[in-house]
Amino acid sequence: MPVTLIDKKVAKEGYTFIHYGTAEECAECRLSKACVENLEAGRRYRIVAVREQIHTCAVCGEAAVVEVEEAEVEAGMEKRRALIGATLAFSPVKCDRLLCENYIYCVPEGLRTGDHVVVSQTGKKLKCERGLALVKVALQRVAR
């Protein structure tokens, strides 16, 4: 299970975040390898355990050591493809309507086109301005 450092204020089990990559300040940090190099940029992670160690961080001040796992991502998917347990290659809904209330599900952060995912949950129907039959799903990326 990857270990990283995160701002002490948000270091709680269940907290999810997206790793956006390395800040300039990390280049000189002696903990960089154990912190940011354990994570893949653009992926969503969930804290599963918080350790007692606290370190000084040039980016966030006080950073807690946490264990993380890759988190499920909520996404919009065509209803006909949304079968619990189905493994498929992720493909975001093609949508250019940035102001749509469901855009964040149709083009979710944390997954890339072609990622192999398992549908772990299906949820409510999403209102689609383009008339597509979409539902909210939870997707877990799987190694191939």
Secondary structure, DSSP 8 states (H G I E B T S, - for coil): --EEEEEGGG--TT-EEEE----GGGGG-TTHHHHGGGS-TTEEEEEEEEEEEEEEETTTEEEEEEEEEE--EEEEEEGGG--TT-EEE--------TTSTTHHHHS-TT--TT-EEEEEEEEEEE--TT---EEEEEEEE---
